[in-house]
Amino acid sequence: MKRIILISCIILVLVFLNYPIFDSEGISYLIIFTCFVAICFSVAKIYFPNDEDYDTFEKEADLLERYDGDFQYINEEFYNKQRNPMELIKWDEIISVYSFSIPISKHRRETGLEIITDKSSYEFNRDIPGIEMLTNELYNHLPDWQLNSPTIRINNYGLTKTKLYERRDEKKL
């Protein structure tokens, strides 16, 4: 980038010193404009080198999806490390999974997952380490994941929930 700036500056100086050398003023103007554009973009790239591109974003997303965080996974169950001692939650004990959204202030909302089991219920907000991997594991281990469920407003404070999974009891069928 610094070479481009240096070369553009040298070309600008030569064009300004030998301005009438070209047959057309338009060619001189075009060279000057091109040099200024090259200098501007090069300076912007020097001052902002960590402009995120798609590959950087994709690498960060892959790392988040592989990060266990506050959870530990086993074939038939997972552990919730947030509680002391660690709490065991089995996949087949999960009755339902909801996505929720609660307004915190006028312009911010807190979102997360609510998991209801035979024994207890859990709420995990989106800031918990490992929530991306938990969402993926829930999707992989629970059949009949409902991605097209409608969002329902629960109360006057703006709490909304979307049912993502609900266990079907074969006994009722």
C-alpha positions as CSV (number, residue, x, y, z in Angstrom):
1,M,0.0,0.0,0.0
2,K,2.8,2.4,0.8
3,R,4.4,1.6,-2.6
4,I,1.2,2.5,-4.3
5,I,1.0,5.8,-2.5
6,L,4.7,6.6,-3.3
7,I,4.2,5.7,-7.0
8,S,1.0,7.8,-7.2
9,C,2.7,10.8,-5.6
10,I,5.6,10.6,-8.1
11,I,3.2,10.3,-11.0
12,L,1.3,13.3,-9.7
13,V,4.4,15.4,-9.3
14,L,5.6,14.5,-12.9
15,V,2.1,15.4,-14.3
16,F,2.0,18.7,-12.5
17,L,5.6,19.6,-13.6
18,N,5.0,18.6,-17.2
19,Y,1.3,19.4,-17.4
20,P,1.1,20.6,-21.1
21,I,3.2,17.6,-22.3
22,F,0.1,15.6,-23.2
23,D,-1.9,16.4,-26.3
24,S,-5.2,16.5,-24.4
25,E,-5.9,18.0,-21.0
26,G,-8.4,15.2,-20.5
27,I,-5.6,12.7,-20.3
28,S,-3.8,14.8,-17.6
29,Y,-7.0,15.1,-15.6
30,L,-7.7,11.4,-15.9
31,I,-4.1,10.6,-14.6
32,I,-4.5,13.1,-11.7
33,F,-7.9,11.7,-10.8
34,T,-6.7,8.1,-10.9
35,C,-3.7,8.9,-8.7
36,F,-5.9,10.7,-6.1
37,V,-8.3,7.7,-6.0
38,A,-5.4,5.3,-5.6
39,I,-3.9,7.4,-2.8
40,C,-7.3,7.7,-1.0
41,F,-8.0,3.9,-1.1
42,S,-4.5,3.1,-0.1
43,V,-4.6,5.4,2.9
44,A,-8.0,4.0,4.0
45,K,-6.6,0.5,3.8
46,I,-3.5,1.5,5.9
47,Y,-5.7,3.1,8.6
48,F,-8.4,0.4,8.6
49,P,-6.4,-2.9,7.8
50,N,-8.8,-5.2,9.8
51,D,-11.8,-4.5,7.6
52,E,-13.8,-7.8,8.1
53,D,-14.4,-9.8,5.0
54,Y,-16.6,-12.9,4.6
55,D,-13.8,-15.4,5.4
56,T,-13.0,-13.7,8.7
57,F,-16.6,-13.7,9.6
58,E,-17.0,-17.3,8.6
59,K,-14.0,-18.4,10.7
60,E,-15.4,-16.7,13.8
61,A,-18.8,-18.3,13.3
62,D,-17.1,-21.8,12.9
63,L,-15.2,-21.2,16.1
64,L,-18.4,-20.2,18.0
65,E,-20.2,-23.3,16.8
66,R,-17.5,-25.6,18.0
67,Y,-17.1,-23.9,21.4
68,D,-18.7,-25.9,24.3
69,G,-18.7,-23.0,26.7
70,D,-20.9,-23.7,29.7
71,F,-22.0,-27.1,28.4
72,Q,-20.5,-30.5,28.1
73,Y,-22.0,-33.0,25.6
74,I,-22.4,-36.7,25.7
75,N,-24.4,-39.0,23.3
76,E,-27.6,-39.2,25.3
77,E,-27.3,-36.1,27.5
78,F,-25.4,-32.9,28.2
79,Y,-24.2,-31.1,31.4
80,N,-25.0,-27.6,32.3
81,K,-21.8,-26.2,33.9
82,Q,-23.5,-23.0,35.0
83,R,-25.0,-24.6,38.1
84,N,-22.8,-26.0,40.9
85,P,-22.7,-29.0,40.9
86,M,-23.1,-29.5,37.1
87,E,-26.6,-30.4,36.2
88,L,-27.3,-33.4,33.9
89,I,-30.0,-32.9,31.2
90,K,-31.0,-35.9,29.1
91,W,-32.2,-35.4,25.5
92,D,-35.2,-37.6,26.0
93,E,-36.3,-35.6,29.1
94,I,-36.8,-32.4,27.1
95,I,-40.5,-31.6,26.7
96,S,-40.2,-28.4,24.7
97,V,-37.7,-25.7,23.5
98,Y,-38.7,-22.1,23.0
99,S,-36.9,-19.1,21.6
100,F,-37.7,-16.0,23.6
101,S,-37.2,-12.3,23.2
102,I,-37.7,-9.8,26.1
103,P,-37.3,-6.0,25.7
104,I,-34.7,-4.6,28.0
105,S,-34.9,-1.0,27.0
106,K,-36.5,1.0,24.2
107,H,-33.9,-0.1,21.6
108,R,-32.5,-3.4,23.0
109,R,-33.9,-6.9,23.4
110,E,-32.6,-9.9,25.2
111,T,-33.0,-13.2,23.3
112,G,-32.3,-16.8,24.2
113,L,-33.6,-20.3,24.6
114,E,-36.0,-21.7,27.2
115,I,-35.7,-25.5,27.7
116,I,-38.5,-27.3,29.6
117,T,-37.7,-30.8,30.9
118,D,-39.5,-33.4,33.0
119,K,-37.7,-32.1,36.1
120,S,-37.1,-28.4,35.6
121,S,-36.9,-25.5,33.2
122,Y,-33.9,-23.5,32.0
123,E,-33.4,-20.2,30.4
124,F,-30.2,-19.5,28.5
125,N,-29.7,-16.0,27.0
126,R,-27.6,-15.4,23.8
127,D,-24.6,-14.1,25.8
128,I,-23.9,-17.4,27.5
129,P,-20.7,-19.0,26.2
130,G,-21.5,-22.0,24.0
131,I,-25.1,-21.1,23.2
132,E,-24.4,-21.6,19.4
133,M,-23.2,-25.2,19.9
134,L,-26.1,-25.9,22.3
135,T,-28.6,-24.7,19.6
136,N,-26.9,-27.0,17.0
137,E,-26.9,-30.0,19.4
138,L,-30.6,-29.5,20.3
139,Y,-31.4,-29.4,16.6
140,N,-29.4,-32.6,15.9
141,H,-30.7,-34.6,18.9
142,L,-34.4,-33.6,19.0
143,P,-36.6,-34.8,16.2
144,D,-39.3,-32.7,14.6
145,W,-37.6,-29.3,15.0
146,Q,-40.2,-26.7,14.1
147,L,-38.5,-23.8,12.3
148,N,-41.8,-22.3,10.9
149,S,-43.7,-21.8,14.1
150,P,-45.4,-18.5,14.7
151,T,-44.1,-16.0,17.3
152,I,-46.6,-15.4,20.1
153,R,-46.7,-12.4,22.3
154,I,-47.0,-13.6,25.9
155,N,-47.6,-10.5,28.0
156,N,-48.0,-6.7,27.8
157,Y,-44.3,-6.1,28.5
158,G,-43.3,-7.4,25.0
159,L,-42.2,-10.9,25.8
160,T,-42.4,-13.0,22.7
161,K,-41.9,-16.8,22.3
162,T,-41.5,-19.1,19.4
163,K,-41.9,-22.9,19.8
164,L,-39.0,-24.6,18.3
165,Y,-39.6,-28.2,19.6
166,E,-42.3,-30.0,21.4
167,R,-42.1,-33.7,22.4
168,R,-44.8,-35.9,21.0
169,D,-46.0,-38.6,23.4
170,E,-46.5,-41.9,21.5
171,K,-48.9,-43.0,24.3
172,K,-51.5,-40.4,23.2
173,L,-51.4,-41.6,19.6
